[in-house]
Amino acid sequence: MKYLAEFRDPAAARRLAASIRARVSRPWTIMEICGGQTHSLLRHGIDQMLPEAVTLLHGPGCPVCVTAAEVIDTAIALAAMPGVTLCSFGDMARVPGSAGSLLGARARGADVRMVYSPLDAVALARAAPAREVVFLAVGFETTAPASAIAVLQAEAAGLANFSLLCAHVLVPPAIGALLAAPDNPVQGFLAAGHVCTVMGYDEYEPIARRFGVPIVVTGFEPVDLLHGLLACLTQLEDGRAEVENLYARSVRPGGNAVAQAALRRVFVPAPRIWRGMGEIAASGLDLAPAYAGFDARARFHPAIAAPIGPGPCLSGEILRGRRRPTDCPAFGTACTPDHPLGATMVSSEGACAAYHRYRRTAA
């Protein structure tokens, strides 16, 4: 329980909440950009401990949720090809594309496997040399190093039957895109501690200076989050806009140099389409030219139709912090975790799933 129990101390949480109430003198809007933080905020009732002047918005912090329909359509097309095994994290199985999901593709006979790590897909490629094994590489900077290591292991083992469908996304460009929007309501950010454990927080400095917003790196426990909110609100009240690290037990300014070296070796920044946000420059990772042979798109050239619109689902607006899950007329009725209409209800880290699990009314 070391480094855990003290961050769940109810007395400490109440003291921090009281400090927030005493410090806030006007309305402020803060966004967390991490699905784990969203769930923790609701699970522990932190949003209900805050004064009415503080508005919390839930941003595009769920990597499953922000994966574009085009990626799902491409994965389904690859899985339908003879001799191809498509490997994916479990949360991706039910995420809707334009016409169905990977789970639906498996029901129609496609070889879709759920794995815990891209290294499981490498092991499968090694064990089944007659099949083409494609790993659907999704996630933020936290999961991208494992995909890089998978490529390096496949190269070292001479596995010509392993490839990636690259869909990794990067957090700082998404924050910049949110802040640059003309209708942006966000005045401060809580930055996800696990992303910064890998990448550090130097990338946030120019964003804080350019847009004049405080960005506070924090963890996932109640005391972590309340401490982060207090620090962010204190900066806003003082008229400051700095990057502040309150997750020092895991995050160093420069991050994890070994993980970053693997990312630089295997991947290059690329534009990426985000569900609900459109294309954001340099917000994704594609394979570097030296590893282009592991690119599933280039290897198989899967043909897909133009993605269709999202229909009645509001997940795109929810991911941008413009709407709350409870604003959707289908929330909790036609759309539930058992019968999800959109990605934010499918994923265990999605905002709609969090609202459904912990309450059915707006915060």
DOMAR-390976 format. One record per residue (C-alpha): residue in three letters; z, y, x. Coordinates in steps of 0.02 Angstrom, whole numbers, padded with zeros to 5 digits, always signed. Layout:
ALAZYX;...
This chain:
MET+00000+00000+00000;LYS+00001+00115+00151;TYR-00112+00266+00121;LEU-00122+00219-00063;ALA+00045+00224-00154;GLU+00083+00402-00098;PHE-00083+00460-00169;ARG-00036+00388-00339;ASP+00136+00468-00347;PRO+00159+00541-00524;ALA+00284+00672-00465;ALA+00165+00735-00331;ALA+00025+00740-00458;ARG+00130+00842-00579;ARG+00176+00966-00441;LEU-00006+00990-00394;ALA-00056+01014-00576;ALA+00080+01145-00594;SER+00017+01233-00437;ILE-00158+01236-00510;ARG-00096+01311-00673;ALA-00001+01444-00577;ARG-00148+01486-00464;VAL-00289+01501-00590;SER-00315+01674-00662;ARG-00490+01661-00737;PRO-00618+01529-00791;TRP-00695+01420-00655;THR-00819+01275-00659;ILE-00809+01136-00530;MET-00919+00984-00511;GLU-00880+00818-00430;ILE-01033+00725-00369;CYS-00964+00549-00357;GLY-00956+00418-00493;GLY-00796+00346-00421;GLN-00714+00516-00432;THR-00777+00538-00611;HIS-00694+00376-00664;SER-00533+00418-00573;LEU-00524+00591-00653;LEU-00537+00515-00827;ARG-00437+00356-00795;HIS-00286+00455-00736;GLY-00308+00596-00862;ILE-00326+00727-00726;ASP-00450+00828-00828;GLN-00317+00840-00965;MET-00186+00902-00841;LEU-00289+01056-00797;PRO-00280+01227-00880;GLU-00414+01267-01009;ALA-00489+01393-00888;VAL-00546+01252-00773;THR-00704+01159-00825;LEU-00751+00997-00738;LEU-00933+00944-00736;HIS-00994+00772-00683;GLY-01146+00780-00570;PRO-01275+00655-00505;GLY-01145+00555-00412;CYS-01193+00381-00473;PRO-01331+00308-00362;VAL-01383+00182-00495;CYS-01395+00320-00625;VAL-01506+00435-00522;THR-01632+00300-00476;ALA-01795+00351-00558;ALA-01883+00245-00689;GLU-02033+00233-00570;VAL-01924+00135-00447;ILE-01868+00013-00582;ASP-02049-00007-00641;THR-02103-00043-00462;ALA-01963-00169-00437;ILE-02013-00259-00597;ALA-02196-00262-00542;LEU-02146-00336-00374;ALA-02034-00467-00454;ALA-02179-00522-00565;MET-02290-00560-00415;PRO-02311-00744-00369;GLY-02204-00797-00223;VAL-02093-00642-00226;THR-01903-00642-00242;LEU-01830-00473-00289;CYS-01649-00446-00233;SER-01541-00309-00308;PHE-01363-00252-00331;GLY-01294-00310-00498;ASP-01280-00137-00576;MET-01468-00113-00560;ALA-01510-00264-00667;ARG-01494-00177-00835;VAL-01549-00001-00786;PRO-01697+00043-00897;GLY-01867+00082-00826;SER-02013+00137-00932;ALA-02026-00031-01019;GLY-01877-00143-00987;SER-01761-00190-00846;LEU-01747-00314-00704;LEU-01638-00422-00815;GLY-01779-00427-00941;ALA-01901-00471-00803;ARG-01790-00617-00750;ALA-01785-00677-00931;ARG-01976-00680-00927;GLY-01974-00792-00773;ALA-01970-00672-00626;ASP-01864-00723-00476;VAL-01733-00585-00479;ARG-01573-00617-00380;MET-01411-00517-00384;VAL-01335-00493-00210;TYR-01183-00404-00140;SER-01268-00339+00017;PRO-01442-00319+00091;LEU-01386-00442+00223;ASP-01380-00573+00085;ALA-01565-00539+00058;VAL-01599-00561+00244;ALA-01509-00728+00238;LEU-01615-00780+00089;ALA-01774-00733+00181;ARG-01718-00837+00328;ALA-01678-00986+00216;ALA-01840-00974+00114;PRO-01981-00931+00236;ALA-02115-00977+00108;ARG-02060-00836-00009;GLU-02073-00647+00008;VAL-01900-00573-00011;VAL-01890-00390-00065;PHE-01725-00295-00069;LEU-01711-00149-00190;ALA-01627-00024-00073;VAL-01532+00101-00180;GLY-01381+00209-00151;PHE-01318+00361-00058;GLU-01277+00378+00127;THR-01138+00250+00101;THR-01254+00102+00072;ALA-01405+00158+00174;PRO-01332+00101+00343;ALA-01321-00078+00278;SER-01505-00071+00230;ALA-01545-00007+00404;ILE-01447-00150+00483;ALA-01538-00274+00370;VAL-01706-00212+00436;LEU-01645-00222+00615;GLN-01580-00400+00588;ALA-01744-00452+00506;GLU-01841-00379+00653;ALA-01731-00468+00780;ALA-01752-00633+00687;GLY-01940-00611+00670;LEU-01933-00622+00479;ALA-02105-00574+00419;ASN-02058-00615+00238;PHE-01925-00479+00216;SER-01955-00302+00154;LEU-01871-00155+00068;LEU-01914-00058-00088;CYS-01839+00105-00024;ALA-01746+00212-00151;HIS-01600+00282-00051;VAL-01550+00460-00092;LEU-01453+00595+00002;VAL-01315+00703-00072;PRO-01333+00875+00014;PRO-01512+00908-00045;ALA-01458+00866-00224;ILE-01314+00990-00214;GLY-01436+01121-00150;ALA-01556+01085-00294;LEU-01417+01100-00423;LEU-01359+01266-00352;ALA-01536+01335-00340;ALA-01570+01304-00525;PRO-01578+01467-00624;ASP-01455+01404-00754;ASN-01330+01334-00629;PRO-01151+01345-00694;VAL-01063+01265-00544;GLN-00948+01375-00439;GLY-00870+01244-00327;PHE-00892+01062-00276;LEU-00785+00912-00236;ALA-00879+00813-00104;ALA-00866+00624-00102;GLY-00756+00560+00038;HIS-00851+00398+00068;VAL-01017+00489+00095;CYS-00932+00606+00218;THR-00850+00459+00307;VAL-01026+00408+00358;MET-01111+00577+00378;GLY-00969+00699+00414;TYR-00975+00867+00328;ASP-01078+00978+00443;GLU-01224+00967+00321;TYR-01121+01057+00189;GLU-01086+01211+00293;PRO-01256+01296+00267;ILE-01249+01255+00081;ALA-01079+01338+00062;ARG-01139+01492+00157;ARG-01306+01507+00068;PHE-01240+01490-00109;GLY-01065+01559-00085;VAL-00978+01404-00155;PRO-00827+01311-00087;ILE-00854+01127-00050;VAL-00698+01021-00031;VAL-00708+00844+00038;THR-00583+00734-00052;GLY-00539+00555-00091;PHE-00525+00457-00251;GLU-00341+00440-00296;PRO-00252+00559-00418;VAL-00162+00657-00283;ASP-00323+00667-00181;LEU-00418+00740-00326;LEU-00284+00862-00381;HIS-00261+00920-00202;GLY-00450+00945-00188;LEU-00456+01041-00351;LEU-00312+01153-00297;ALA-00398+01190-00131;CYS-00564+01227-00216;LEU-00485+01339-00347;THR-00382+01430-00215;GLN-00542+01471-00120;LEU-00623+01534-00280;GLU-00473+01642-00324;ASP-00471+01712-00146;GLY-00659+01745-00145;ARG-00693+01620-00005;ALA-00831+01491+00010;GLU-00792+01365+00147;VAL-00806+01179+00180;GLU-00634+01102+00183;ASN-00590+00922+00228;LEU-00442+00852+00130;TYR-00488+00671+00166;ALA-00446+00674+00350;ARG-00373+00500+00345;SER-00553+00436+00333;VAL-00671+00581+00369;ARG-00707+00660+00537;PRO-00818+00814+00559;GLY-00957+00714+00641;GLY-00942+00560+00532;ASN-00985+00385+00593;ALA-01100+00401+00743;VAL-01148+00216+00745;ALA-01201+00217+00562;GLN-01297+00378+00585;ALA-01388+00307+00737;ALA-01446+00159+00633;LEU-01508+00276+00496;ARG-01604+00385+00620;ARG-01683+00232+00700;VAL-01743+00148+00540;PHE-01770+00289+00414;VAL-01845+00463+00401;PRO-01808+00595+00268;ALA-01933+00596+00124;PRO-01952+00677-00047;ARG-01873+00576-00186;ILE-01881+00583-00375;TRP-01708+00587-00455;ARG-01683+00532-00635;GLY-01658+00690-00736;MET-01688+00807-00589;GLY-01868+00775-00536;GLU-01926+00775-00356;ILE-01810+00849-00224;ALA-01878+00880-00050;ALA-01804+00779+00093;SER-01679+00699-00026;GLY-01726+00518+00009;LEU-01747+00397+00152;ASP-01909+00304+00186;LEU-01944+00183+00327;ALA-01992+00262+00493;PRO-02168+00225+00559;ALA-02100+00096+00681;TYR-02033-00005+00533;ALA-02174+00024+00409;GLY-02208-00163+00409;PHE-02048-00185+00309;ASP-02107-00068+00169;ALA-02132-00170+00010;ARG-02240-00036-00071;ALA-02361-00036+00075;ARG-02359-00225+00090;PHE-02391-00270-00093;HIS-02464-00112-00172;PRO-02381-00144-00342;ALA-02474-00063-00486;ILE-02371+00024-00620;ALA-02413+00132-00769;ALA-02361+00315-00774;PRO-02176+00321-00821;ILE-02142+00369-01000;GLY-02012+00496-01055;PRO-01826+00455-01076;GLY-01832+00460-01267;PRO-01671+00515-01353;CYS-01558+00477-01203;LEU-01472+00631-01130;SER-01432+00551-00961;GLY-01543+00673-00867;GLU-01448+00823-00934;ILE-01283+00735-00906;LEU-01327+00701-00724;ARG-01363+00887-00700;GLY-01198+00936-00778;ARG-01282+01023-00925;ARG-01214+00907-01059;ARG-01066+00791-01079;PRO-01082+00609-01134;THR-01000+00651-01300;ASP-01139+00777-01337;CYS-01256+00630-01365;PRO-01267+00574-01547;ALA-01291+00394-01491;PHE-01135+00392-01381;GLY-01016+00253-01430;THR-01124+00199-01577;ALA-01303+00153-01537;CYS-01265+00170-01350;THR-01121+00068-01277;PRO-01096-00028-01114;ASP-01149-00187-01205;HIS-01306-00104-01275;PRO-01344+00044-01158;LEU-01486+00163-01194;GLY-01478+00250-01026;ALA-01427+00231-00844;THR-01266+00330-00861;MET-01200+00201-00984;VAL-01267+00050-00888;SER-01184+00083-00721;SER-00999+00052-00693;GLU-00998+00222-00604;GLY-01093+00315-00740;ALA-01015+00462-00832;CYS-01056+00391-01004;ALA-00975+00225-00957;ALA-00820+00320-00898;TYR-00806+00421-01059;HIS-00832+00264-01163;ARG-00700+00168-01068;TYR-00564+00301-01061;ARG-00594+00410-01215;ARG-00721+00445-01350;THR-00699+00632-01367;ALA-00746+00774-01250;ALA-00621+00824-01117;
